Amino acid sequence: MRAGGSIINITSIASVLGLPGNPGYNASKGGLRLLTKSLAVDYGSAGIRVNALAPGYIRTAMTEASYQDSDRQNTRCRHTCLGRWGDVEDLIGSAIFLASDAAAYVTGIDLFVDGGWTAKGLVA
């Protein structure tokens, strides 16, 4: 990419919250969050926008075991303002926005698509 365009890094709510039991994942997502900001600074003059899409718990192959465990599923639902897990489809509109000209003046941000988890915090 030489001039213009949009880079979207996929981080996580784990990039800003100390979620238990997976410190390597948390650290890598936190690092990617700051890489996003650094690249936004470095590439902004070339018209390249760099942003992070930060999902909460989205039902995917990676999270399926947690989703199938009713206690874990319910606990995670209680952490969100919307009371549910996200679906992959919940990320589409945000990704389209960040990639589009509608976000022409948006760079270096974290766009959380988490059902309100980061707003509510770790209290269930």
N, CA, C and O atoms as CSV, one atom per row, in Angstrom:
chain,resi,resn,atom,element,x,y,z
A,1,MET,N,N,0.861,-1.161,0.000
A,1,MET,CA,C,0.000,0.000,0.000
A,1,MET,C,C,0.913,1.232,0.000
A,1,MET,O,O,1.667,1.455,0.947
A,2,ARG,N,N,0.837,2.017,-1.060
A,2,ARG,CA,C,1.718,3.178,-1.170
A,2,ARG,C,C,1.029,4.478,-0.799
A,2,ARG,O,O,1.637,5.355,-0.186
A,3,ALA,N,N,-0.222,4.603,-1.162
A,3,ALA,CA,C,-0.934,5.846,-0.860
A,3,ALA,C,C,-2.424,5.564,-0.789
A,3,ALA,O,O,-2.995,4.925,-1.673
A,4,GLY,N,N,-3.031,6.042,0.258
A,4,GLY,CA,C,-4.461,5.855,0.433
A,4,GLY,C,C,-4.798,4.450,0.868
A,4,GLY,O,O,-4.002,3.524,0.710
A,5,GLY,N,N,-5.992,4.302,1.419
A,5,GLY,CA,C,-6.459,2.984,1.805
A,5,GLY,C,C,-6.722,2.860,3.293
A,5,GLY,O,O,-6.592,3.815,4.059
A,6,SER,N,N,-7.094,1.661,3.670
A,6,SER,CA,C,-7.491,1.390,5.042
A,6,SER,C,C,-6.965,0.035,5.480
A,6,SER,O,O,-7.135,-0.966,4.784
A,7,ILE,N,N,-6.333,0.014,6.628
A,7,ILE,CA,C,-5.897,-1.228,7.269
A,7,ILE,C,C,-6.757,-1.404,8.509
A,7,ILE,O,O,-6.900,-0.479,9.309
A,8,ILE,N,N,-7.324,-2.583,8.665
A,8,ILE,CA,C,-8.138,-2.890,9.849
A,8,ILE,C,C,-7.502,-4.068,10.569
A,8,ILE,O,O,-7.475,-5.182,10.046
A,9,ASN,N,N,-6.994,-3.825,11.758
A,9,ASN,CA,C,-6.464,-4.897,12.593
A,9,ASN,C,C,-7.578,-5.395,13.503
A,9,ASN,O,O,-8.399,-4.615,13.984
A,10,ILE,N,N,-7.595,-6.694,13.730
A,10,ILE,CA,C,-8.597,-7.285,14.620
A,10,ILE,C,C,-7.946,-7.504,15.974
A,10,ILE,O,O,-7.058,-8.342,16.129
A,11,THR,N,N,-8.410,-6.729,16.957
A,11,THR,CA,C,-7.897,-6.890,18.306
A,11,THR,C,C,-8.956,-7.627,19.121
A,11,THR,O,O,-9.426,-8.682,18.695
A,12,SER,N,N,-9.333,-7.110,20.255
A,12,SER,CA,C,-10.278,-7.797,21.140
A,12,SER,C,C,-10.531,-6.906,22.345
A,12,SER,O,O,-9.782,-5.964,22.601
A,13,ILE,N,N,-11.594,-7.211,23.083
A,13,ILE,CA,C,-11.763,-6.553,24.373
A,13,ILE,C,C,-10.587,-6.884,25.278
A,13,ILE,O,O,-10.296,-6.147,26.220
A,14,ALA,N,N,-9.908,-7.993,24.994
A,14,ALA,CA,C,-8.734,-8.389,25.773
A,14,ALA,C,C,-7.563,-7.438,25.567
A,14,ALA,O,O,-6.561,-7.535,26.276
A,15,SER,N,N,-7.671,-6.524,24.612
A,15,SER,CA,C,-6.601,-5.543,24.405
A,15,SER,C,C,-6.626,-4.451,25.465
A,15,SER,O,O,-5.645,-3.725,25.627
A,16,VAL,N,N,-7.732,-4.327,26.187
A,16,VAL,CA,C,-7.849,-3.290,27.223
A,16,VAL,C,C,-8.323,-3.827,28.572
A,16,VAL,O,O,-8.327,-3.087,29.556
A,17,LEU,N,N,-8.719,-5.081,28.639
A,17,LEU,CA,C,-9.185,-5.683,29.888
A,17,LEU,C,C,-8.287,-6.868,30.239
A,17,LEU,O,O,-7.890,-7.630,29.358
A,18,GLY,N,N,-7.978,-7.018,31.478
A,18,GLY,CA,C,-7.171,-8.152,31.928
A,18,GLY,C,C,-8.034,-9.388,32.114
A,18,GLY,O,O,-8.356,-9.763,33.242
A,19,LEU,N,N,-8.407,-10.019,31.015
A,19,LEU,CA,C,-9.242,-11.215,31.115
A,19,LEU,C,C,-8.416,-12.377,31.651
A,19,LEU,O,O,-7.264,-12.547,31.252
A,20,PRO,N,N,-8.984,-13.178,32.545
A,20,PRO,CA,C,-8.213,-14.234,33.197
A,20,PRO,C,C,-7.938,-15.437,32.304
A,20,PRO,O,O,-8.703,-15.747,31.391
A,21,GLY,N,N,-6.829,-16.104,32.593
A,21,GLY,CA,C,-6.565,-17.416,32.024
A,21,GLY,C,C,-5.888,-17.456,30.672
A,21,GLY,O,O,-5.645,-18.545,30.152
A,22,ASN,N,N,-5.572,-16.319,30.081
A,22,ASN,CA,C,-4.954,-16.355,28.759
A,22,ASN,C,C,-4.053,-15.134,28.564
A,22,ASN,O,O,-4.307,-14.315,27.681
A,23,PRO,N,N,-3.006,-15.006,29.379
A,23,PRO,CA,C,-2.180,-13.801,29.330
A,23,PRO,C,C,-1.479,-13.582,27.986
A,23,PRO,O,O,-1.282,-12.437,27.580
A,24,GLY,N,N,-1.112,-14.628,27.309
A,24,GLY,CA,C,-0.468,-14.481,26.004
A,24,GLY,C,C,-1.398,-13.850,24.979
A,24,GLY,O,O,-0.982,-12.998,24.193
A,25,TYR,N,N,-2.655,-14.270,24.991
A,25,TYR,CA,C,-3.655,-13.699,24.088
A,25,TYR,C,C,-3.868,-12.225,24.410
A,25,TYR,O,O,-3.881,-11.384,23.511
A,26,ASN,N,N,-4.037,-11.914,25.704
A,26,ASN,CA,C,-4.241,-10.532,26.130
A,26,ASN,C,C,-3.063,-9.657,25.696
A,26,ASN,O,O,-3.255,-8.562,25.167
A,27,ALA,N,N,-1.854,-10.145,25.923
A,27,ALA,CA,C,-0.664,-9.370,25.571
A,27,ALA,C,C,-0.569,-9.148,24.069
A,27,ALA,O,O,-0.227,-8.053,23.624
A,28,SER,N,N,-0.866,-10.171,23.288
A,28,SER,CA,C,-0.760,-10.015,21.833
A,28,SER,C,C,-1.806,-9.033,21.310
A,28,SER,O,O,-1.510,-8.237,20.418
A,29,LYS,N,N,-3.009,-9.078,21.845
A,29,LYS,CA,C,-4.051,-8.145,21.406
A,29,LYS,C,C,-3.749,-6.723,21.866
A,29,LYS,O,O,-4.027,-5.766,21.143
A,30,GLY,N,N,-3.182,-6.576,23.066
A,30,GLY,CA,C,-2.761,-5.259,23.528
A,30,GLY,C,C,-1.642,-4.693,22.674
A,30,GLY,O,O,-1.635,-3.502,22.364
A,31,GLY,N,N,-0.702,-5.536,22.294
A,31,GLY,CA,C,0.374,-5.103,21.408
A,31,GLY,C,C,-0.143,-4.685,20.045
A,31,GLY,O,O,0.313,-3.689,19.484
A,32,LEU,N,N,-1.088,-5.437,19.512
A,32,LEU,CA,C,-1.674,-5.092,18.219
A,32,LEU,C,C,-2.444,-3.778,18.304
A,32,LEU,O,O,-2.468,-3.006,17.345
A,33,ARG,N,N,-3.061,-3.528,19.431
A,33,ARG,CA,C,-3.775,-2.260,19.642
A,33,ARG,C,C,-2.809,-1.080,19.518
A,33,ARG,O,O,-3.108,-0.104,18.830
A,34,LEU,N,N,-1.664,-1.165,20.174
A,34,LEU,CA,C,-0.700,-0.070,20.107
A,34,LEU,C,C,0.020,-0.033,18.765
A,34,LEU,O,O,0.399,1.046,18.309
A,35,LEU,N,N,0.217,-1.173,18.127
A,35,LEU,CA,C,0.768,-1.182,16.767
A,35,LEU,C,C,-0.162,-0.416,15.834
A,35,LEU,O,O,0.298,0.334,14.973
A,36,THR,N,N,-1.461,-0.601,16.000
A,36,THR,CA,C,-2.450,0.109,15.194
A,36,THR,C,C,-2.267,1.610,15.324
A,36,THR,O,O,-2.252,2.329,14.324
A,37,LYS,N,N,-2.129,2.080,16.546
A,37,LYS,CA,C,-1.964,3.512,16.779
A,37,LYS,C,C,-0.639,4.019,16.189
A,37,LYS,O,O,-0.597,5.094,15.591
A,38,SER,N,N,0.417,3.258,16.354
A,38,SER,CA,C,1.718,3.655,15.819
A,38,SER,C,C,1.699,3.710,14.299
A,38,SER,O,O,2.249,4.637,13.706
A,39,LEU,N,N,1.073,2.729,13.665
A,39,LEU,CA,C,0.989,2.729,12.206
A,39,LEU,C,C,0.118,3.871,11.704
A,39,LEU,O,O,0.391,4.439,10.646
A,40,ALA,N,N,-0.925,4.212,12.451
A,40,ALA,CA,C,-1.761,5.352,12.070
A,40,ALA,C,C,-0.918,6.626,12.032
A,40,ALA,O,O,-1.063,7.447,11.126
A,41,VAL,N,N,-0.050,6.784,13.004
A,41,VAL,CA,C,0.841,7.947,13.041
A,41,VAL,C,C,1.819,7.905,11.866
A,41,VAL,O,O,2.011,8.906,11.175
A,42,ASP,N,N,2.427,6.757,11.648
A,42,ASP,CA,C,3.450,6.631,10.608
A,42,ASP,C,C,2.896,6.748,9.195
A,42,ASP,O,O,3.565,7.303,8.323
A,43,TYR,N,N,1.698,6.243,8.946
A,43,TYR,CA,C,1.182,6.174,7.579
A,43,TYR,C,C,0.106,7.205,7.256
A,43,TYR,O,O,-0.357,7.282,6.118
A,44,GLY,N,N,-0.291,7.989,8.237
A,44,GLY,CA,C,-1.327,8.985,7.996
A,44,GLY,C,C,-0.969,9.965,6.895
A,44,GLY,O,O,-1.832,10.352,6.106
A,45,SER,N,N,0.283,10.369,6.831
A,45,SER,CA,C,0.686,11.341,5.804
A,45,SER,C,C,0.574,10.774,4.395
A,45,SER,O,O,0.536,11.533,3.427
A,46,ALA,N,N,0.521,9.463,4.270
A,46,ALA,CA,C,0.329,8.813,2.964
A,46,ALA,C,C,-1.151,8.570,2.687
A,46,ALA,O,O,-1.507,7.976,1.670
A,47,GLY,N,N,-2.014,9.034,3.597
A,47,GLY,CA,C,-3.449,8.841,3.406
A,47,GLY,C,C,-3.920,7.441,3.752
A,47,GLY,O,O,-5.032,7.049,3.399
A,48,ILE,N,N,-3.076,6.688,4.439
A,48,ILE,CA,C,-3.439,5.330,4.852
A,48,ILE,C,C,-3.982,5.390,6.271
A,48,ILE,O,O,-3.307,5.848,7.193
A,49,ARG,N,N,-5.206,4.921,6.427
A,49,ARG,CA,C,-5.856,4.890,7.736
A,49,ARG,C,C,-5.650,3.513,8.347
A,49,ARG,O,O,-5.764,2.497,7.662
A,50,VAL,N,N,-5.349,3.485,9.632
A,50,VAL,CA,C,-5.135,2.221,10.345
A,50,VAL,C,C,-5.989,2.248,11.602
A,50,VAL,O,O,-5.820,3.117,12.457
A,51,ASN,N,N,-6.894,1.305,11.712
A,51,ASN,CA,C,-7.808,1.228,12.846
A,51,ASN,C,C,-7.885,-0.194,13.369
A,51,ASN,O,O,-7.461,-1.139,12.703
A,52,ALA,N,N,-8.428,-0.333,14.562
A,52,ALA,CA,C,-8.601,-1.650,15.176
A,52,ALA,C,C,-10.087,-1.923,15.390
A,52,ALA,O,O,-10.819,-1.080,15.908
A,53,LEU,N,N,-10.508,-3.090,14.990
A,53,LEU,CA,C,-11.845,-3.592,15.273
A,53,LEU,C,C,-11.685,-4.549,16.451
A,53,LEU,O,O,-10.980,-5.553,16.357
A,54,ALA,N,N,-12.349,-4.224,17.558
A,54,ALA,CA,C,-12.138,-4.947,18.812
A,54,ALA,C,C,-13.418,-5.661,19.247
A,54,ALA,O,O,-14.245,-5.076,19.946
A,55,PRO,N,N,-13.586,-6.916,18.839
A,55,PRO,CA,C,-14.791,-7.652,19.225
A,55,PRO,C,C,-14.773,-8.093,20.679
A,55,PRO,O,O,-13.721,-8.264,21.294
A,56,GLY,N,N,-15.970,-8.269,21.198
A,56,GLY,CA,C,-16.150,-8.954,22.464
A,56,GLY,C,C,-16.276,-10.444,22.166
A,56,GLY,O,O,-15.665,-10.945,21.222
A,57,TYR,N,N,-17.061,-11.146,22.964
A,57,TYR,CA,C,-17.243,-12.578,22.702
A,57,TYR,C,C,-18.164,-12.764,21.511
A,57,TYR,O,O,-19.349,-12.433,21.552
A,58,ILE,N,N,-17.591,-13.296,20.462
A,58,ILE,CA,C,-18.287,-13.590,19.216
A,58,ILE,C,C,-18.285,-15.102,19.057
A,58,ILE,O,O,-17.261,-15.751,19.271
A,59,ARG,N,N,-19.415,-15.657,18.688
A,59,ARG,CA,C,-19.491,-17.113,18.515
A,59,ARG,C,C,-18.750,-17.509,17.240
A,59,ARG,O,O,-19.197,-17.229,16.128
A,60,THR,N,N,-17.611,-18.166,17.429
A,60,THR,CA,C,-16.772,-18.651,16.333
A,60,THR,C,C,-16.262,-20.033,16.704
A,60,THR,O,O,-16.558,-20.540,17.786
A,61,ALA,N,N,-15.504,-20.638,15.816
A,61,ALA,CA,C,-14.895,-21.937,16.124
A,61,ALA,C,C,-13.992,-21.824,17.351
A,61,ALA,O,O,-13.916,-22.758,18.149
A,62,MET,N,N,-13.304,-20.684,17.508
A,62,MET,CA,C,-12.398,-20.511,18.641
A,62,MET,C,C,-13.157,-20.441,19.971
A,62,MET,O,O,-12.637,-20.885,20.994
A,63,THR,N,N,-14.361,-19.898,19.971
A,63,THR,CA,C,-15.105,-19.706,21.223
A,63,THR,C,C,-16.224,-20.738,21.424
A,63,THR,O,O,-16.969,-20.665,22.401
A,64,GLU,N,N,-16.336,-21.681,20.513
A,64,GLU,CA,C,-17.468,-22.623,20.559
A,64,GLU,C,C,-17.531,-23.423,21.861
A,64,GLU,O,O,-18.618,-23.648,22.391
A,65,ALA,N,N,-16.383,-23.854,22.380
A,65,ALA,CA,C,-16.398,-24.637,23.628
A,65,ALA,C,C,-16.972,-23.804,24.779
A,65,ALA,O,O,-17.753,-24.313,25.583
A,66,SER,N,N,-16.587,-22.523,24.858
A,66,SER,CA,C,-17.149,-21.651,25.888
A,66,SER,C,C,-18.631,-21.432,25.677
A,66,SER,O,O,-19.403,-21.394,26.635
A,67,TYR,N,N,-19.029,-21.287,24.426
A,67,TYR,CA,C,-20.434,-21.070,24.112
A,67,TYR,C,C,-21.279,-22.278,24.512
A,67,TYR,O,O,-22.400,-22.122,24.996
A,68,GLN,N,N,-20.745,-23.467,24.312
A,68,GLN,CA,C,-21.484,-24.690,24.632
A,68,GLN,C,C,-21.549,-24.967,26.135
A,68,GLN,O,O,-22.401,-25.736,26.579
A,69,ASP,N,N,-20.673,-24.359,26.914
A,69,ASP,CA,C,-20.691,-24.487,28.375
A,69,ASP,C,C,-21.693,-23.460,28.909
A,69,ASP,O,O,-21.426,-22.258,28.881
A,70,SER,N,N,-22.842,-23.931,29.394
A,70,SER,CA,C,-23.927,-23.014,29.755
A,70,SER,C,C,-23.514,-22.007,30.840
A,70,SER,O,O,-23.935,-20.851,30.791
A,71,ASP,N,N,-22.704,-22.426,31.810
A,71,ASP,CA,C,-22.261,-21.489,32.854
A,71,ASP,C,C,-21.398,-20.377,32.260
A,71,ASP,O,O,-21.599,-19.200,32.560
A,72,ARG,N,N,-20.447,-20.752,31.424
A,72,ARG,CA,C,-19.572,-19.748,30.813
A,72,ARG,C,C,-20.358,-18.857,29.851
A,72,ARG,O,O,-20.146,-17.646,29.795
A,73,GLN,N,N,-21.257,-19.467,29.103
A,73,GLN,CA,C,-22.059,-18.678,28.168
A,73,GLN,C,C,-22.889,-17.641,28.919
A,73,GLN,O,O,-22.923,-16.471,28.539
A,74,ASN,N,N,-23.553,-18.073,29.979
A,74,ASN,CA,C,-24.409,-17.164,30.743
A,74,ASN,C,C,-23.602,-16.074,31.453
A,74,ASN,O,O,-24.024,-14.918,31.502
A,75,THR,N,N,-22.457,-16.442,31.995
A,75,THR,CA,C,-21.598,-15.450,32.643
A,75,THR,C,C,-21.192,-14.381,31.653
A,75,THR,O,O,-21.240,-13.193,31.970
A,76,ARG,N,N,-20.794,-14.781,30.465
A,76,ARG,CA,C,-20.363,-13.814,29.456
A,76,ARG,C,C,-21.541,-12.969,28.973
A,76,ARG,O,O,-21.364,-11.790,28.667
A,77,CYS,N,N,-22.711,-13.536,28.902
A,77,CYS,CA,C,-23.892,-12.738,28.534
A,77,CYS,C,C,-24.163,-11.662,29.581
A,77,CYS,O,O,-24.522,-10.537,29.235
A,78,ARG,N,N,-23.994,-12.001,30.858
A,78,ARG,CA,C,-24.235,-11.029,31.928
A,78,ARG,C,C,-23.236,-9.873,31.910
A,78,ARG,O,O,-23.535,-8.790,32.413
A,79,HIS,N,N,-22.057,-10.093,31.335
A,79,HIS,CA,C,-21.058,-9.023,31.249
A,79,HIS,C,C,-21.438,-7.956,30.228
A,79,HIS,O,O,-20.936,-6.835,30.308
A,80,THR,N,N,-22.294,-8.267,29.286
A,80,THR,CA,C,-22.634,-7.302,28.245
A,80,THR,C,C,-23.882,-6.511,28.618
A,80,THR,O,O,-24.725,-6.974,29.386
A,81,CYS,N,N,-23.980,-5.316,28.064
A,81,CYS,CA,C,-25.188,-4.512,28.250
A,81,CYS,C,C,-26.359,-5.104,27.465
A,81,CYS,O,O,-27.516,-4.956,27.858
A,82,LEU,N,N,-26.051,-5.771,26.360
A,82,LEU,CA,C,-27.105,-6.325,25.503
A,82,LEU,C,C,-27.513,-7.738,25.896
A,82,LEU,O,O,-28.482,-8.270,25.352
A,83,GLY,N,N,-26.791,-8.360,26.832
A,83,GLY,CA,C,-27.186,-9.658,27.360
A,83,GLY,C,C,-27.034,-10.823,26.401
A,83,GLY,O,O,-27.755,-11.814,26.512
A,84,ARG,N,N,-26.111,-10.717,25.465
A,84,ARG,CA,C,-25.923,-11.829,24.523
A,84,ARG,C,C,-24.512,-11.835,23.972
A,84,ARG,O,O,-23.775,-10.854,24.068
A,85,TRP,N,N,-24.161,-12.963,23.395
A,85,TRP,CA,C,-22.920,-13.070,22.625
A,85,TRP,C,C,-23.152,-12.420,21.271
A,85,TRP,O,O,-24.287,-12.280,20.815
A,86,GLY,N,N,-22.054,-12.026,20.637
A,86,GLY,CA,C,-22.144,-11.513,19.285
A,86,GLY,C,C,-22.073,-12.632,18.262
A,86,GLY,O,O,-21.562,-13.719,18.532
A,87,ASP,N,N,-22.594,-12.341,17.097
A,87,ASP,CA,C,-22.457,-13.221,15.938
A,87,ASP,C,C,-21.475,-12.570,14.983
A,87,ASP,O,O,-21.300,-11.351,15.010
A,88,VAL,N,N,-20.840,-13.354,14.152
A,88,VAL,CA,C,-19.896,-12.815,13.173
A,88,VAL,C,C,-20.547,-11.689,12.366
A,88,VAL,O,O,-19.890,-10.705,12.026
A,89,GLU,N,N,-21.813,-11.833,12.069
A,89,GLU,CA,C,-22.533,-10.821,11.294
A,89,GLU,C,C,-22.552,-9.461,11.994
A,89,GLU,O,O,-22.693,-8.429,11.338
A,90,ASP,N,N,-22.413,-9.456,13.316
A,90,ASP,CA,C,-22.402,-8.203,14.061
A,90,ASP,C,C,-21.164,-7.357,13.764
A,90,ASP,O,O,-21.146,-6.164,14.070
A,91,LEU,N,N,-20.143,-7.951,13.182
A,91,LEU,CA,C,-18.906,-7.237,12.878
A,91,LEU,C,C,-18.911,-6.606,11.490
A,91,LEU,O,O,-18.105,-5.719,11.208
A,92,ILE,N,N,-19.805,-7.055,10.630
A,92,ILE,CA,C,-19.770,-6.659,9.226
A,92,ILE,C,C,-19.925,-5.153,9.036
A,92,ILE,O,O,-19.110,-4.538,8.348
A,93,GLY,N,N,-20.938,-4.556,9.623
A,93,GLY,CA,C,-21.178,-3.129,9.443
A,93,GLY,C,C,-20.007,-2.277,9.907
A,93,GLY,O,O,-19.642,-1.300,9.251
A,94,SER,N,N,-19.421,-2.647,11.033
A,94,SER,CA,C,-18.274,-1.895,11.554
A,94,SER,C,C,-17.067,-2.012,10.630
A,94,SER,O,O,-16.361,-1.031,10.396
A,95,ALA,N,N,-16.833,-3.206,10.108
A,95,ALA,CA,C,-15.713,-3.403,9.185
A,95,ALA,C,C,-15.935,-2.627,7.887
A,95,ALA,O,O,-15.008,-2.013,7.360
A,96,ILE,N,N,-17.152,-2.658,7.382
A,96,ILE,CA,C,-17.459,-1.897,6.162
A,96,ILE,C,C,-17.247,-0.411,6.405
A,96,ILE,O,O,-16.666,0.279,5.566
A,97,PHE,N,N,-17.714,0.087,7.542
A,97,PHE,CA,C,-17.511,1.501,7.877
A,97,PHE,C,C,-16.034,1.857,7.881
A,97,PHE,O,O,-15.628,2.819,7.228
A,98,LEU,N,N,-15.219,1.091,8.613
A,98,LEU,CA,C,-13.797,1.411,8.718
A,98,LEU,C,C,-13.088,1.340,7.370
A,98,LEU,O,O,-12.133,2.080,7.133
A,99,ALA,N,N,-13.542,0.463,6.493
A,99,ALA,CA,C,-12.912,0.310,5.179
A,99,ALA,C,C,-13.385,1.353,4.178
A,99,ALA,O,O,-12.743,1.557,3.147
A,100,SER,N,N,-14.488,2.009,4.466
A,100,SER,CA,C,-15.133,2.871,3.473
A,100,SER,C,C,-14.714,4.339,3.593
A,100,SER,O,O,-14.051,4.748,4.547
A,101,ASP,N,N,-15.126,5.108,2.592
A,101,ASP,CA,C,-14.899,6.548,2.610
A,101,ASP,C,C,-15.697,7.243,3.708
A,101,ASP,O,O,-15.401,8.389,4.048
A,102,ALA,N,N,-16.698,6.577,4.267
A,102,ALA,CA,C,-17.440,7.158,5.382
A,102,ALA,C,C,-16.522,7.365,6.594
A,102,ALA,O,O,-16.825,8.176,7.469
A,103,ALA,N,N,-15.417,6.642,6.644
A,103,ALA,CA,C,-14.438,6.770,7.726
A,103,ALA,C,C,-13.174,7.481,7.238
A,103,ALA,O,O,-12.081,7.227,7.744
A,104,ALA,N,N,-13.325,8.360,6.266
A,104,ALA,CA,C,-12.167,9.023,5.645
A,104,ALA,C,C,-11.330,9.835,6.638
A,104,ALA,O,O,-10.150,10.082,6.387
A,105,TYR,N,N,-11.918,10.249,7.749
A,105,TYR,CA,C,-11.190,11.046,8.742
A,105,TYR,C,C,-11.071,10.277,10.059
A,105,TYR,O,O,-10.979,10.878,11.130
A,106,VAL,N,N,-11.073,8.964,9.971
A,106,VAL,CA,C,-10.987,8.103,11.153
A,106,VAL,C,C,-9.719,7.272,11.040
A,106,VAL,O,O,-9.570,6.473,10.116
A,107,THR,N,N,-8.816,7.463,11.975
A,107,THR,CA,C,-7.605,6.651,12.009
A,107,THR,C,C,-7.089,6.562,13.437
A,107,THR,O,O,-7.245,7.493,14.226
A,108,GLY,N,N,-6.478,5.438,13.754
A,108,GLY,CA,C,-5.882,5.240,15.071
A,108,GLY,C,C,-6.857,4.904,16.176
A,108,GLY,O,O,-6.519,5.026,17.354
A,109,ILE,N,N,-8.065,4.483,15.823
A,109,ILE,CA,C,-9.073,4.220,16.859
A,109,ILE,C,C,-9.228,2.729,17.137
A,109,ILE,O,O,-8.801,1.877,16.357
A,110,ASP,N,N,-9.848,2.449,18.264
A,110,ASP,CA,C,-10.315,1.109,18.618
A,110,ASP,C,C,-11.827,1.164,18.536
A,110,ASP,O,O,-12.460,1.902,19.292
A,111,LEU,N,N,-12.406,0.407,17.644
A,111,LEU,CA,C,-13.868,0.337,17.537
A,111,LEU,C,C,-14.314,-0.954,18.202
A,111,LEU,O,O,-14.150,-2.044,17.653
A,112,PHE,N,N,-14.883,-0.814,19.397
A,112,PHE,CA,C,-15.321,-1.980,20.156
A,112,PHE,C,C,-16.703,-2.402,19.688
A,112,PHE,O,O,-17.640,-1.604,19.653
A,113,VAL,N,N,-16.806,-3.667,19.331
A,113,VAL,CA,C,-18.088,-4.277,18.947
A,113,VAL,C,C,-18.271,-5.420,19.943
A,113,VAL,O,O,-17.973,-6.581,19.662
A,114,ASP,N,N,-18.775,-5.041,21.117
A,114,ASP,CA,C,-18.733,-5.964,22.252
A,114,ASP,C,C,-20.027,-6.041,23.053
A,114,ASP,O,O,-20.039,-6.560,24.169
A,115,GLY,N,N,-21.107,-5.530,22.491
A,115,GLY,CA,C,-22.378,-5.578,23.210
A,115,GLY,C,C,-22.380,-4.747,24.482
A,115,GLY,O,O,-23.268,-4.894,25.322
A,116,GLY,N,N,-21.389,-3.871,24.627
A,116,GLY,CA,C,-21.295,-3.025,25.811
A,116,GLY,C,C,-20.430,-3.594,26.930
A,116,GLY,O,O,-20.446,-3.075,28.046
A,117,TRP,N,N,-19.669,-4.661,26.644
A,117,TRP,CA,C,-18.836,-5.269,27.688
A,117,TRP,C,C,-17.863,-4.256,28.272
A,117,TRP,O,O,-17.763,-4.137,29.493
A,118,THR,N,N,-17.135,-3.515,27.418
A,118,THR,CA,C,-16.149,-2.560,27.942
A,118,THR,C,C,-16.825,-1.385,28.640
A,118,THR,O,O,-16.212,-0.766,29.510
A,119,ALA,N,N,-18.043,-1.065,28.296
A,119,ALA,CA,C,-18.782,-0.014,29.006
A,119,ALA,C,C,-19.173,-0.485,30.407
A,119,ALA,O,O,-19.117,0.274,31.374
A,120,LYS,N,N,-19.565,-1.744,30.489
A,120,LYS,CA,C,-20.048,-2.299,31.756
A,120,LYS,C,C,-18.896,-2.729,32.653
A,120,LYS,O,O,-19.022,-2.686,33.877
A,121,GLY,N,N,-17.786,-3.141,32.072
A,121,GLY,CA,C,-16.640,-3.614,32.853
A,121,GLY,C,C,-16.740,-5.093,33.159
A,121,GLY,O,O,-17.505,-5.821,32.527
A,122,LEU,N,N,-15.972,-5.526,34.120
A,122,LEU,CA,C,-15.891,-6.955,34.433
A,122,LEU,C,C,-16.925,-7.420,35.450
A,122,LEU,O,O,-16.937,-8.594,35.821
A,123,VAL,N,N,-17.782,-6.531,35.903
A,123,VAL,CA,C,-18.814,-6.914,36.855
A,123,VAL,C,C,-19.957,-7.601,36.111
A,123,VAL,O,O,-20.515,-7.047,35.163
A,124,ALA,N,N,-20.289,-8.778,36.537
A,124,ALA,CA,C,-21.377,-9.517,35.874
A,124,ALA,C,C,-22.704,-9.234,36.549
A,124,ALA,O,O,-23.734,-9.764,36.133
